[in-house]
Amino acid sequence: MNKFVTYLAPAKLNLGLKITGKRNDGYHFLKTVFCLIDLYDEVNIQITENGKISLVEHKQAWPFTDDLSYRAAVLLQEYSGAIYGANIKLNKTIPSGAGLGGGSSNAATVLLVLNKLWGLNLDKNELIRLGATLGADVPFFIYGENALATGIGDIFNPIDIPEQYFILVKPSFHIPTKNIFAHLNIDFTHIDEINITAENLIMHKQNDLFKVATKLYPQLQNIVNDLSEYGTPAMTGSGSVIYLSFFDKNIAKKVAKILESSYNTYLVKRLKESPLR
């Protein structure tokens, strides 16, 4: 019997996110800087020879068949005609509905690992195309290094993000991404894409989804107001996490200590690349 092997699936932050257009199928064009951080879920995978795919010890609020990691395994098996199966066990640390991409990272990990363990030899671009059908953040985690993302978040230019520390503040509520995009109302006629550079996104950390998120979840604005005393708070993805960034680890530690008495906080560091690379 094959043993379970553990793989680390990292979270991400969006250091700025601008929506630049919309496709007919409902997906949005965007520009964002994706930054990997050292907050991980554990994805445990055991190969089976009976062709069955199972998500064992599923402890989430949704049915296991809706879980992105399960769907990723089924998709890869159907696409490739693989004769093997897999048992998948998730140990979740990355909060869901937070804009940190935990579910997408799990799915990307499953695609990358099973591609190898099943001996499929699909190239990364093929896996990215498959991943995009599961969710907009999955391609980035397959790509696996910090990048300026364009297209629907599936075209990448690698960028070097200097070492820094982030305090993540996770409110008690989840924000479903679909909720935010359903209420998004942007006039795309006057968007100046040339000036949306990686440097500008990182410097200003503007997120086009923040306005919608605060309208639907006004409590977010209170958190931003509280955090403004310590830096420039920004929202990652479609929320709900608000983060602060620091280049000095000791200052980050001090601020995290202050905030943890009022909020559910995480102190994390930027990663250069995914542990799966």
N, C-alpha and C positions, 0 to 999 in steps of 0.2 A: 504493500500500500504506500503510495506517495504521501509524504508528510506535508502539512501546511507550511508555506513559506510566507514570511511577513515582509511587506513592502510599505514604504512611507509615501503617503500622498499629501503634498504640501498645499497650503492655502495661498491665495493671492490677494493683492490690493490693486485697485485701479487708482493710479496717481493721475487723476484728471480723466474725464470722459466726456466727449462731445459727440452728439448725434448729428450726422450730416445728411441723412436721407432715408428713404424707406423703399423696400422692394415690394413687388406685387404680392409676394407670398407672406407679407407681414413682418419679415425680418428687417431690422434697421441697419443702415450703414453707420459706422462709427469710427472714431479715432480715440484710442486710449493707450495709456502706458500701463502694461501689466508688470507687476513686481511680485516675485515669489517671496514668501515669508516662512520662517521656521516654526509654523504651527501645522501639525500633521494629524491626519487620520491614519490608522493602520489598516491596510488591506491584506488579509490573509487568504492565500489561494492554494488549493490542493487540486491537482489534476486527477480526473477520473477517466476510466476507460470505457464506461458504459454510455458515454455521450450525454448524460444528464447534467443540467446546470441547476445548482441550488444555491440559495442565499441562506446560510445557516445562522441561527441566533439573531434573527432580524428584530431589532428593538425600536424601529422607527414608527411614527404615527401613521405612515402610509403602507399599503399592501406591498409585499416584497416584489411583486411583478412590476410595480411602478418605479422601483428603485433604479437609479441610473446605472449602477454597477451591474445589476442583474441584466438590465436591457442591453448594456454594452456587450456582455458575454454572449447573449442570444443573437444579437446583431452580427457579431464577428463570426459566430458559428454558422449562421445562415448564409452570410456573404461568402465565406471561404469553403464551406462544405466540410469543415473539420469534423473528424470522427470522435475526437475526445470531448469530454465534458469538464466541469469544474465545480468544486465547492468553494464558495466565497464567504468569508466572515469579516465583518467590518467592526473595528473599534473606533467609534467616533469621538473626536475631540473638537473638530472644527464645528462651530454652531451653524445650524441650518437657517435659511431665510435671513442671512446676515450680509450677503454680498461678498463672501470670501471664497466662493466656488468649491466648497467641500464636496458636494455631490458630483460636480463635473470632474474634479480631480480624481475621485474614486473611479469614475467611469474611464477616464484616460489611462489610469494605472492598470485597470483590467484589460483594456485594449492592448496596451504595450506589453504587458506581462504574458497574456495568453498568445499574442502573436509570436512571442519567443518560445514559450513552453509547448505550444501546439505545433511548432515548427512551420509556421505559415510563410515567414519571410516577406510579409507585405512591407512596402517601404513607408516611410513616415508620412509622405504626402497622401498616400492612399488611406492611412489611418486617420489623418486629419480630415479628409473628406467624409469618412464614415462617422467620425466623432461629431462633425458639424450637424449631422442629422439627429443627434441626441440632445444637443444644447449648445448655445453660442459660446460658452466658455471652455468646452471640452477640447477644441483644437489647440488652444494655448497650452494646456497642461500636457498635451502630446508633444508640442513643440519644445517645451521644457526649459526655456531660458527667458530672462527679462527682455521685453520687446515693446516696440511701438506697434500696435495692432490696427489694421485698417480692414476694409471690406466689411463683412458682418462680424469681424473679430477673428478672421481666419487667415489673414495675410500678415506676415510678421517681418519686422526689421529688428535684429537684435540691438539692444542698447546696453551700455554699461551704467548701472545705477550705483552711485557711491554707497559705501557701507553706512547704514543708518538704522535707527531703532524706531519702532512704532508702538504707540499705546493704542490698543483697540478698546473701544467702549461698546459693549453689546447690550442694547436695551432688552427689556423682558419680552418684547414682542418680535414676531417674525414678519418679514415683508416678502410676500410672494412676488417674484419678478413680473409675472403676467399682470398682476394688479397695477404695477407702475406703468408698464408699456400700454396698457389699455386706456390709461388716462393721459398719456403723453400727447401734447399738442404743440408741435414746433413748426414754425414757418421756415421752410427750407430754401426759400427764394433768395435770401440775403446772406447765406453762409459763405464765409471767406476761408475756404479749406487750406489755402496756402499758408496762412498764419497759424494754423493749428499744428504746431510742431511738438516734438517730444519735450523740448526744453520748456516751451510755454505751458504744456500740460503739467509737467512736474512742478514748475514754479508756482502756478496759480491754483492748481488742484481743483479747477472748476468741474463740476459734475452736472450735466444737463438733467439728470434724473432727480436731483436733490429738491428742486422746486415742487415737483409732483409728489415726491415722498413726504415733504413737510405739510403739504396740503392734506394728504390722506392720513398722515401720522404727525399731528402738530407737536407731540412730545419731543420729536427729533430736534426741533428748534431750541427747546429748553436745554438739551444736552450740548448743542453747539454753543449756546450762550455761556454755559458753565465752563466749557473747555477753552473758550476764546482767551481766557486769562493766561493760558499756558502756551499758546501758539496759534496756528491757523488750522482749525478743525476742518475735516473734509469727510464726505461720505464715500464709501467704496461700493462700486457696482450700483445695484438698485436698493442698497441698504439691507439691514438696518444698522450695520456697524459704522460708527463715526471714529476717525482716527486722528492722532497727532503724530508728527514726525520730528525726530531729534537726531543730531549727529553725535551728541555727547551722551554716552551710555549712563553716566552717573546722574545727569539731569533727568533723563528719561525714567530712571529708577525712582528718583525722588517724586516726580510728578505722578507716576503710577501708584506710588504708596499713598499719596494724597487722595487720588481718585478712587482707589479701591474701597474706601469706606462708604462711598456713595453709589458706586457702579460696579457692574460685572466687567472686569478689565483683564486684558492680556498684554503682556510686554513681549514684543517679538522683534526679530532682526531680519533684514532683507537677506535673501539667499541669492547667490550668483546664478545657480541653476538648480533644476530639479534633481533630487537624489537618484532618479531613474535614468539620468543621462549617463 
